[in-house]
Every structure is written in C-alpha cells, then in structure tokens.
C-alpha cells in the first residue's frame, strides 16, 4: 500500500484549509462568486417562455439510480425547476426511468411546491410519472409527451445513452426550447443536435451548487476551483524548472503525477 509523502500531506492540508475557509466565510454572509453557466441560466428563460405560451414543462431524468451523484445533481435541478413552475403556475411533468428514484423525485417536487406556498397545485399522479425501466420505452414515452402535450420547454438532466436522440428529436422538430445536462462527453453530440443549450462535463456537477440556496455547497465548489488552480500552478512551475534542467522540477512533476 502506497502512502502520501510529505508534499502530498502538505497539499492535503492546504486543500482542507481552503474548503474550511470558504465554508466559514459563506456562513458569515460572504457568498463566493460562481461564474455564470449558460445552460443552467437559460432554464429560467425556458420556463418563462413556456409560461407565456401556456404550455407545460417536461423534465426527463436519466438512467442512474438514487445512489448515484448524477441523480442527486438532476434532483437539485428538478427542485429549482419545480419551484419556478409553482411560482409561475406552469404545468410540470417529470418522467422517470428508474423505480427507486420515483419516490425521491415525487417528494422533491412536493417540497418545492410547498416551499412556494402552492401545495394544492401539486398532483403526483399527473406530474411525476414512472414510464419504464427500458430506455427505449422511456425515451419514446417522453417524446410522445413532448409532442402530445405541446410542451413549452424540454429539460433533460442526468446520465443518458443513445435513447436521448429519440427523446429530444420531436422537440427539436417542433421548435421546443430544450436544455440538456449530461456529464458524459460521449452524449454531447446527441444533445447538441437537438437542444438549444447543453451543460457538459464538470459544469453538470457545478449546476447543483450553482442553483442551491445552501452557501456551503457553493463554497465547496469555489474551493475545488482553488485546488485546481494550485495544482495547475505547481505543474507549470515544475515544467519550467524541468526546462532549465533543475532536479527540483523533475521531482515536483513526479510527485504531482504519482497519485493521479
């Protein structure tokens, strides 16, 4: 078993301190700045457009179960969407592919409507629908809802597979404003072809903190960016030292890549 050496132990101390300081500052009212994520910021515009048209919002979740972090990010986005829908009195339909996510999604939407003072607007049977564990059936069911309900906007957040193209194609054909979020870069081409905005890569995981009212989540996101900046700076320093054939540079690069 390989243990961290002195450099890694020192870096871990710095990283832990960065996280704790950011959280401490947030709790004292100093909310950190988080750069604007275009795809996430466009959600409010999409819901506003659906409200103006008097058409429902269709929100589809991916194929991961309730234990997966991708599902929790999608639920954070769903909570934000449900609160906006309740505030604007816009119909919301959520489609699910995984059975154990259903009760969590239902409770998330229920709490969002309750938080907005509109619990009577929530209708679990109509608004939260488990379609099928089969990916193709879930995609076709979501596509049918978008087409038949004449959706004002379509939102797809979670981990998806090739069925995402089946799901989003009708909306693209009908001119529905669609936004997707998937951390897998292999899925990006499918959504880029059919959606107006796509949240990709690490931006997907940042979306939960970006939308959350919890200052600790936003602070954790900022502290992670600080950590990446420190590592990038050390790599640059090590590379420069290597170019001048200084032994310290080679040692530094070896230490930084040792635990990748």
C-alpha positions in Angstrom: 0.0 0.0 0.0 1.4 3.4 -1.0 1.0 6.3 1.4 1.2 10.0 0.8 4.6 11.6 1.2 5.4 15.0 2.8 4.4 17.0 -0.3 1.1 15.3 -0.7 0.4 15.6 3.0 1.2 19.4 2.8 -1.1 19.8 -0.2 -3.9 17.9 1.5 -3.6 20.3 4.5 -3.8 23.3 2.1 -6.8 21.9 0.3 -8.6 21.1 3.5 -7.9 24.6 4.8 -9.3 26.1 1.5 -12.5 24.2 1.9 -13.0 25.1 5.5 -12.2 28.8 5.0 -14.6 29.1 2.1 -17.4 27.4 4.1 -16.6 29.6 7.1 -16.8 32.8 5.0 -20.1 31.7 3.4 -21.7 31.1 6.8 -20.6 34.6 7.8 -22.5 36.0 4.8 -19.7 36.3 2.3 -21.1 34.3 -0.6 -18.5 33.4 -3.1 -18.9 34.4 -6.8 -19.6 31.5 -9.1 -19.3 32.2 -12.8 -22.5 32.0 -14.9 -23.2 28.7 -16.5 -25.1 29.5 -19.7 -27.1 26.3 -19.9 -28.3 26.5 -16.3 -29.0 30.2 -16.5 -31.2 29.5 -19.6 -33.6 27.3 -17.5 -35.5 30.3 -16.2 -35.8 31.8 -19.7 -37.1 28.4 -20.9 -39.7 28.2 -18.2 -40.7 31.8 -18.7 -41.3 31.1 -22.4 -43.4 28.0 -21.5 -45.5 30.1 -19.1 -46.1 32.8 -21.7 -47.2 30.2 -24.2 -49.4 28.4 -21.6 -47.7 25.1 -22.2 -46.2 22.6 -19.8 -42.6 21.9 -18.9 -41.4 18.3 -19.5 -38.4 17.3 -17.3 -36.8 13.9 -18.1 -34.2 12.2 -15.8 -31.5 9.7 -16.7 -30.9 6.1 -16.1 -28.8 6.2 -12.9 -30.4 5.1 -9.6 -30.9 7.1 -6.4 -27.4 6.2 -5.1 -25.6 7.9 -7.9 -24.3 11.5 -7.7 -25.6 12.3 -11.2 -29.1 11.6 -9.9 -28.6 13.9 -7.0 -27.5 16.7 -9.3 -30.5 16.1 -11.5 -32.8 16.2 -8.4 -31.2 19.6 -7.4 -32.0 21.0 -10.8 -35.5 19.5 -10.6 -36.1 21.2 -7.3 -35.2 24.5 -8.9 -37.4 23.9 -11.9 -40.4 22.8 -9.7 -40.1 26.0 -7.6 -40.1 28.2 -10.7 -43.1 26.2 -12.1 -45.0 26.6 -8.9 -44.2 30.3 -8.8 -45.3 30.9 -12.3 -48.2 28.4 -12.1 -46.8 26.5 -15.1 -47.7 22.8 -15.6 -44.8 20.4 -14.9 -44.4 16.8 -16.0 -41.4 14.7 -14.8 -40.6 11.4 -16.5 -38.6 8.7 -14.7 -36.8 5.6 -15.9 -35.6 4.2 -12.5 -38.1 2.9 -10.0 -36.2 3.8 -6.8 -35.8 7.5 -8.0 -39.6 7.9 -8.2 -40.4 8.5 -4.5 -37.4 10.9 -4.1 -38.4 12.8 -7.2 -42.1 13.0 -6.1 -41.0 14.3 -2.7 -38.6 16.8 -4.3 -41.4 18.3 -6.4 -43.9 18.2 -3.5 -41.4 20.1 -1.2 -40.8 22.6 -4.0 -44.5 23.4 -4.4 -44.9 23.6 -0.6 -41.9 26.0 -0.3 -43.6 28.3 -2.8 -46.8 28.2 -0.9 -48.7 26.3 -3.5 -49.1 22.7 -2.2 -52.6 22.4 -3.7 -51.1 22.8 -7.2 -49.1 19.6 -6.8 -50.6 16.5 -8.4 -48.3 13.5 -8.0 -50.2 11.2 -10.4 -50.0 13.7 -13.3 -46.8 15.5 -12.6 -44.4 12.7 -11.6 -44.6 9.7 -14.0 -42.5 6.5 -14.0 -42.6 5.3 -17.6 -40.4 2.3 -17.9 -37.1 0.7 -16.9 -36.5 0.1 -20.6 -34.5 3.0 -22.1 -36.2 3.0 -25.5 -39.7 2.9 -24.0 -38.8 5.7 -21.6 -37.4 7.8 -24.4 -40.4 7.2 -26.7 -42.8 7.9 -23.8 -41.1 11.2 -23.1 -41.0 12.1 -26.8 -44.8 11.4 -27.0 -45.5 13.6 -24.0 -43.5 16.5 -25.5 -45.4 16.1 -28.8 -48.9 15.4 -27.5 -48.8 17.9 -24.6 -47.3 20.5 -26.9 -44.5 21.2 -24.3 -43.3 24.8 -23.9 -39.8 23.5 -23.0 -38.0 20.2 -22.5 -35.3 19.7 -19.9 -33.1 16.6 -19.8 -30.8 16.2 -16.8 -28.9 13.0 -15.7 -27.0 10.2 -17.4 -28.4 9.2 -20.7 -27.5 6.8 -23.5 -28.3 6.6 -27.2 -32.0 6.9 -26.5 -31.5 10.6 -25.8 -31.7 11.3 -29.5 -35.1 9.5 -29.7 -36.3 11.5 -26.7 -35.2 15.0 -27.8 -35.9 14.7 -31.6 -39.6 15.6 -31.6 -39.0 18.7 -29.6 -36.3 19.8 -31.9 -38.5 19.2 -34.9 -41.4 21.2 -33.3 -39.2 24.1 -32.2 -39.5 23.4 -28.5 -36.8 25.2 -26.4 -34.8 22.3 -24.9 -31.9 22.2 -22.4 -29.9 19.1 -21.5 -27.2 18.3 -18.9 -25.0 15.2 -19.0 -21.5 14.7 -17.6 -20.6 12.2 -20.3 -18.8 13.8 -23.2 -19.9 10.9 -25.4 -23.5 12.2 -25.1 -22.8 15.7 -26.1 -23.2 15.3 -29.9 -26.7 13.8 -29.4 -27.9 16.7 -27.3 -26.1 19.4 -29.3 -28.1 18.3 -32.4 -31.4 18.6 -30.7 -31.1 21.1 -27.8 -30.7 24.8 -27.6 -28.3 24.6 -24.6 -26.2 21.8 -23.2 -24.5 21.6 -19.8 -21.4 19.3 -20.2 -18.6 17.8 -18.2 -17.8 19.4 -14.9 -20.4 22.1 -15.4 -23.1 19.4 -14.9 -21.8 18.8 -11.3 -21.4 22.5 -10.7 -25.1 23.0 -11.6 -26.3 21.7 -8.3 -24.2 24.1 -6.3 -25.0 26.9 -8.7 -28.7 26.6 -8.2 -28.7 25.6 -4.5 -29.5 28.2 -1.9 -27.1 26.5 0.5 -24.0 28.6 0.8 -21.9 25.6 1.9 -22.4 23.9 -1.5 -21.4 27.0 -3.4 -18.3 27.4 -1.2 -17.3 23.8 -1.7 -17.5 24.4 -5.5 -15.3 27.5 -5.2 -12.8 25.7 -3.0 -12.5 23.0 -5.6 -11.6 25.6 -8.2 -8.9 26.9 -5.9 -7.5 23.4 -5.5 -7.4 23.0 -9.3 -5.6 26.4 -9.6 -3.0 25.4 -7.1 -2.3 22.1 -8.8 -2.1 23.8 -12.2 0.3 26.4 -10.9 2.6 23.7 -9.4 2.6 21.8 -12.7 3.6 25.0 -14.5 6.4 25.7 -12.0 7.7 22.1 -12.3 7.6 22.2 -16.1 9.6 25.5 -16.1 12.2 24.0 -13.7 12.5 20.9 -15.9 13.2 23.1 -18.9 16.1 24.6 -17.1 17.2 21.1 -16.2 16.8 21.7 -12.5 16.4 18.5 -10.5 13.7 20.0 -8.3 11.4 20.4 -11.4 11.6 16.7 -12.3 11.0 15.7 -8.6 7.9 18.0 -8.4 6.4 16.7 -11.6 6.9 13.1 -10.5 5.3 13.8 -7.1 2.2 15.5 -8.7 1.6 12.7 -11.2 2.4 9.9 -8.7 -1.2 9.8 -7.3 -3.2 10.6 -10.5 
